[in-house]
Every structure is written in structure tokens, then in C-alpha cells.
Amino acid sequence: MGIEKVGFIGLGIMGKPMAKNLLKAGYNLVVHNRSRNVVKEFVSLGAEEAHTPAEVAQRSSVIITMLPDSPDVELVALGEDGIIQGAKSGTYYIDMSSISPVVIRRISEEMASRGVHVLDAPVSGGEKGAVDGTLAIMVGGNREDFEYVKPLLEVMGSKVTYVGSVGSGDTVKLVNQIIVALNIAAFSEAFTLGVKSGIDPMVIYDAIREGMAGSRALDLRMPHVLRGDFKPGFKLSLHLKDINNAVEAADEVGVPLFLTGTVREIMKKVISDGGGGDDHSSIVRFYEELTGAEVRSKGAS
């Protein structure tokens, strides 16, 4: 039997376009969000409104959450009026947030007592990937459960990969977030050298992007930096949350994160200066403040 109705909780920067893509694909949605205005928008598009996570679970065969952090997910999943209060045996619960592997495994254990199948499926690709349906999705859970929900996930992502048991998806996402953070910090540091030396950063970008220094992070974020546009595709505060989770996970298994620790402190400095709500590419401001070299180009569009 196919998926009859999908519950979606968390219609923020990422969740909203992801849920819209499910609607466009013909899935029947039941939605819940703290902000009611976005819920009204979805109702106008044909979705059903639910007033609590438990109500979402009562009316859905598959439930998706896309929330900011581990405490938010734990509250929505296990709290009063949470998903666990309304979910029927045989329901599938997919958390697509980026949270601690420890937390999703704890949620999975609780849900298993109610016969609920749990998968963690964090994403990478930012707001643009969410809008375009081209997210990279890393999925942890039972392999058979993965195969069942894979067609649903493929509506939201162009690369859907099974990575192991519950918690593995969040672990792989932490690996991803470390690499992205270090990449942004690396090109921020390097470009300030070029600018301080009198070279237009657009010229630098055009010169290096096709070589070994090129990366998806560079191509997605540098054009925004060059324009001075730090409207969040992914908030710096959320990226710091992921890095904090990565440090916690690394401590559990005894892995040193020397470079990650340094970038973590840079993030904390930018956030303390009021940049937490800006895009994670605003890491560049740390280097700009230190050097007085502004990484901007009049030729940026």
C-alpha cells in the first residue's frame, strides 16, 4: 500500500519549500507550524491544518519534521501533544532536521515501543536546494523502511543515500557540516589575502573556481559575499549548532577536531557581533574585521 497522507511539521526556510514540493508531487499533506500564517498559506494550496503534532500523527501515515535543533525535535516528537501521543503502530516518522545522533536514537527507542518506524534524514543544499528539490539527503534507519519512504524523499532531493542505522544520517550530516564550515572559513581567509593585496575578488573567483580550489560551497556562497548579500540561505547560528553537535559526537568516539574547533570560535565571534541570523557565509566578516579588507566586487551580480 502506498503512502496515503503525509504530515509535515516545521515550515521554515527549508521546510516550507520542501513541503510545497510534496504538494506539487500530488501528496496529501497535514501541516503544523508555530507560525500560523504559513499554515494558512498551505491550507490555501490544499493542505490540511493540524493544531498539534499529535493531531498531525493521528491523521498521517508518514510524518516529517524539519526543525531547528535537538530540543525542538525531542519536544515535538515525545512531549505533551507530541507525535508519540497520536502515532499509530506502523506509522513512519522521518526527522529531516540536523540534530544530535544521540537524540534521534533516543527518540527512536521511545517510538519503537509504539510500533513507529523512525528514520533520520538530514539534508544538505540550502534553501536553493530545498526550492529546486535537489537536496542531498542522508538517511539512517532500517533498510526496508528506507526503501518504503525513498520515493517520498526523492521528491525533495536529487541525491538520496542510505547510510546505515538510526543516527547514521545525522552523523554523516555532521561530517558534511564540518567540511562546509571549514570550506567557507578557508575561502574567507584566502580572499582577504587577495583583496588586501589589491586584487578584485571577482577576478580571484573567476581564476580559481574551475581548479582544485573550486567547490560547491565556493560557487553557492561566494557570489553572495561579493555582493555583500548575507540574507540567510542557512543561518550561521544553525551552522554553529551543527558544529557544537559535531564536537559532542567527536568527544563520544575520541576524535580530535582541531580545525573545527578553530572555526567554531570564529562563528561564535561573528554571532556575538550580531550575525547569528545572517547566512553562514558571513564568517567572512571575521577576517574583514581583522584585516580591513572587504571582500566585495562592483562587478558582482
DRENDREN-465116 format. One record per residue (C-alpha): residue number from 0; x, y, z. Coordinates in pm, whole numbers. Example, Ala and Ser with C-alpha at 12.3 -4.5 7.8 and 13.67 -1.06 7.14 Angstrom:
2
VOLO   num     east    north       up
VOLO     0     1230     -450      780
VOLO     1     1367     -106      714
//
This chain:
301
VOLO   num     east    north       up
VOLO     0        0        0        0
VOLO     1      133      345      -91
VOLO     2      172      648      131
VOLO     3     -177      785      194
VOLO     4     -115     1109      380
VOLO     5      199     1293      486
VOLO     6      227     1507      798
VOLO     7      478     1793      784
VOLO     8      586     1985     1094
VOLO     9      819     2283     1060
VOLO    10      755     2518      767
VOLO    11     1056     2746      794
VOLO    12     1323     2845      543
VOLO    13     1386     2481      448
VOLO    14     1064     2308      546
VOLO    15      832     2537      352
VOLO    16      975     2470        3
VOLO    17     1022     2101       83
VOLO    18      657     2068      181
VOLO    19      549     2264     -128
VOLO    20      736     2018     -348
VOLO    21      543     1733     -185
VOLO    22      217     1912     -262
VOLO    23      323     1967     -622
VOLO    24      401     1596     -650
VOLO    25       44     1512     -550
VOLO    26       89     1407     -188
VOLO    27     -190     1493       57
VOLO    28      -42     1698      340
VOLO    29     -137     1768      701
VOLO    30       72     2060      826
VOLO    31      160     2216     1160
VOLO    32      384     2512     1242
VOLO    33      426     2759     1528
VOLO    34      363     3049     1290
VOLO    35        3     3025     1175
VOLO    36       39     3248      868
VOLO    37      240     2990      677
VOLO    38      -13     2723      774
VOLO    39     -290     2936      623
VOLO    40      -85     2961      305
VOLO    41      -61     2583      284
VOLO    42     -431     2542      352
VOLO    43     -498     2773       57
VOLO    44     -286     2535     -153
VOLO    45     -490     2233      -49
VOLO    46     -318     2107      267
VOLO    47     -500     2024      590
VOLO    48     -427     2213      911
VOLO    49     -343     2041     1240
VOLO    50     -314     2225     1570
VOLO    51      -71     1990     1746
VOLO    52      196     1737     1647
VOLO    53      -24     1465     1796
VOLO    54     -305     1566     1563
VOLO    55      -67     1552     1268
VOLO    56       29     1198     1370
VOLO    57     -332     1088     1410
VOLO    58     -409     1185     1051
VOLO    59      -88     1077      874
VOLO    60       81      754      774
VOLO    61      419      926      734
VOLO    62      530     1225      947
VOLO    63      819     1457      863
VOLO    64      976     1711     1095
VOLO    65     1208     1992      984
VOLO    66     1301     2184     1299
VOLO    67     1592     2397     1428
VOLO    68     1760     2181     1692
VOLO    69     1758     1867     1906
VOLO    70     1538     2008     2190
VOLO    71     1276     2120     1935
VOLO    72     1263     1777     1775
VOLO    73     1252     1596     2109
VOLO    74      965     1817     2229
VOLO    75      762     1774     1909
VOLO    76      829     1400     1897
VOLO    77      797     1299     2262
VOLO    78      643     1591     2451
VOLO    79      289     1665     2561
VOLO    80       71     1662     2248
VOLO    81      376     1524     2066
VOLO    82      387     1286     1773
VOLO    83      416      985     2001
VOLO    84       78     1069     2155
VOLO    85     -103     1039     1821
VOLO    86      100      799     1611
VOLO    87      -47      460     1528
VOLO    88      154      140     1510
VOLO    89      302      115     1163
VOLO    90      345      492     1122
VOLO    91      670      618      971
VOLO    92      844      914     1133
VOLO    93     1122     1090      940
VOLO    94     1318     1365     1110
VOLO    95     1486     1576      841
VOLO    96     1632     1828     1088
VOLO    97     2003     1834     1166
VOLO    98     2030     1716     1526
VOLO    99     2244     1510     1760
VOLO   100     2270     1139     1669
VOLO   101     2226     1063     2040
VOLO   102     1889     1238     2047
VOLO   103     1744     1070     1738
VOLO   104     1846      729     1871
VOLO   105     1670      807     2199
VOLO   106     1358      918     2011
VOLO   107     1372      601     1801
VOLO   108     1380      383     2113
VOLO   109     1074      559     2254
VOLO   110      886      542     1925
VOLO   111      964      173     1880
VOLO   112      758       98     2190
VOLO   113      456      234     1997
VOLO   114      539       46     1677
VOLO   115      657      361     1495
VOLO   116      932      330     1234
VOLO   117     1192      608     1277
VOLO   118     1442      738     1023
VOLO   119     1679     1034     1042
VOLO   120     1719     1206      705
VOLO   121     1904     1538      735
VOLO   122     1966     1737      420
VOLO   123     2231     1947      252
VOLO   124     2187     2200      -24
VOLO   125     2044     2505      150
VOLO   126     1733     2699       62
VOLO   127     1802     2681     -311
VOLO   128     1824     2302     -297
VOLO   129     1501     2289      -97
VOLO   130     1321     2509     -350
VOLO   131     1456     2320     -651
VOLO   132     1405     1975     -499
VOLO   133     1775     1897     -542
VOLO   134     1877     1839     -181
VOLO   135     2130     1573      -81
VOLO   136     1955     1356      178
VOLO   137     2143     1122      412
VOLO   138     1918      856      563
VOLO   139     1964      641      871
VOLO   140     1724      369      983
VOLO   141     1603       24      891
VOLO   142     1684      -57      526
VOLO   143     1330     -175      447
VOLO   144     1185      141      599
VOLO   145     1420      344      382
VOLO   146     1305      170       66
VOLO   147      942      238      158
VOLO   148      987      615      205
VOLO   149     1253      664      -65
VOLO   150     1004      778     -336
VOLO   151      879     1047      -97
VOLO   152     1233     1166      -22
VOLO   153     1319     1172     -393
VOLO   154     1059     1445     -441
VOLO   155     1266     1669     -214
VOLO   156     1615     1558     -309
VOLO   157     1811     1458     -616
VOLO   158     2058     1250     -415
VOLO   159     1902     1021     -153
VOLO   160     2154      792       14
VOLO   161     2106      519      272
VOLO   162     2397      545      518
VOLO   163     2318      297      797
VOLO   164     2122      252     1118
VOLO   165     1927      524     1301
VOLO   166     2160      811     1388
VOLO   167     2388      749     1091
VOLO   168     2212     1012      884
VOLO   169     2278     1279     1145
VOLO   170     2639     1164     1182
VOLO   171     2701     1195      808
VOLO   172     2537     1538      814
VOLO   173     2780     1646     1086
VOLO   174     3067     1532      863
VOLO   175     2914     1742      585
VOLO   176     2875     2046      810
VOLO   177     3234     2032      926
VOLO   178     3356     2030      566
VOLO   179     3125     2316      464
VOLO   180     3224     2531      764
VOLO   181     3595     2477      705
VOLO   182     3549     2544      334
VOLO   183     3377     2879      397
VOLO   184     3640     2976      654
VOLO   185     3918     2878      412
VOLO   186     3794     3087      122
VOLO   187     3711     3377      357
VOLO   188     4067     3380      488
VOLO   189     4220     3335      142
VOLO   190     4013     3603      -29
VOLO   191     4105     3863      232
VOLO   192     4468     3797      142
VOLO   193     4391     3862     -223
VOLO   194     4187     4176     -154
VOLO   195     4446     4314       88
VOLO   196     4698     4265     -193
VOLO   197     4490     4482     -423
VOLO   198     4318     4221     -640
VOLO   199     3945     4235     -725
VOLO   200     3783     3935     -552
VOLO   201     3570     3868     -861
VOLO   202     3890     3822    -1058
VOLO   203     4017     3579     -794
VOLO   204     3690     3386     -801
VOLO   205     3689     3355    -1180
VOLO   206     4053     3247    -1177
VOLO   207     4027     2968     -921
VOLO   208     3674     2828     -937
VOLO   209     3749     2568    -1206
VOLO   210     4070     2449    -1043
VOLO   211     4147     2240     -738
VOLO   212     4034     2520     -505
VOLO   213     3687     2520     -660
VOLO   214     3397     2375     -461
VOLO   215     3021     2375     -444
VOLO   216     3040     2584     -127
VOLO   217     3253     2841     -310
VOLO   218     3013     2858     -606
VOLO   219     2700     2880     -392
VOLO   220     2827     3132     -139
VOLO   221     3098     3349     -293
VOLO   222     2862     3536     -533
VOLO   223     2659     3644     -228
VOLO   224     2971     3753      -41
VOLO   225     3089     3956     -340
VOLO   226     2754     4142     -339
VOLO   227     2752     4183       39
VOLO   228     2428     3984       50
VOLO   229     2406     3787      373
VOLO   230     2035     3709      361
VOLO   231     2023     3362      516
VOLO   232     2013     3059      293
VOLO   233     2141     2881      604
VOLO   234     2174     3080      925
VOLO   235     2512     3100     1091
VOLO   236     2352     3026     1429
VOLO   237     2217     2698     1292
VOLO   238     2552     2603     1148
VOLO   239     2714     2666     1486
VOLO   240     2452     2437     1637
VOLO   241     2564     2165     1397
VOLO   242     2928     2223     1478
VOLO   243     2852     2201     1850
VOLO   244     2678     1867     1785
VOLO   245     2980     1754     1583
VOLO   246     3216     1835     1869
VOLO   247     2990     1643     2109
VOLO   248     2977     1342     1875
VOLO   249     3354     1354     1827
VOLO   250     3411     1357     2202
VOLO   251     3199     1043     2231
VOLO   252     3422      847     1995
VOLO   253     3751     1014     2080
VOLO   254     3815     1204     1758
VOLO   255     4006     1535     1778
VOLO   256     3860     1823     1574
VOLO   257     4139     2081     1575
VOLO   258     4036     2281     1266
VOLO   259     3668     2252     1353
VOLO   260     3736     2394     1698
VOLO   261     3903     2700     1549
VOLO   262     3619     2769     1306
VOLO   263     3373     2717     1590
VOLO   264     3533     3006     1780
VOLO   265     3521     3224     1467
VOLO   266     3149     3151     1431
VOLO   267     3090     3239     1796
VOLO   268     3268     3573     1747
VOLO   269     3058     3667     1441
VOLO   270     2741     3567     1626
VOLO   271     2841     3770     1932
VOLO   272     2871     4069     1698
VOLO   273     2507     4022     1594
VOLO   274     2547     3797     1290
VOLO   275     2365     3486     1410
VOLO   276     2067     3544     1183
VOLO   277     2283     3604      875
VOLO   278     2398     3344      624
VOLO   279     2688     3122      729
VOLO   280     2899     3288      460
VOLO   281     2912     3586      699
VOLO   282     3211     3406      852
VOLO   283     3400     3630      609
VOLO   284     3321     3927      834
VOLO   285     3561     3791     1097
VOLO   286     3851     3820      853
VOLO   287     3728     4152      715
VOLO   288     3724     4300     1062
VOLO   289     4074     4173     1136
VOLO   290     4228     4294      810
VOLO   291     4015     4586      697
VOLO   292     3987     4415      357
VOLO   293     3626     4399      238
VOLO   294     3562     4105        6
VOLO   295     3325     4285     -236
VOLO   296     3325     4349     -609
VOLO   297     3148     4614     -816
VOLO   298     3121     4353    -1090
VOLO   299     2921     4110     -875
VOLO   300     2564     4041     -980
//
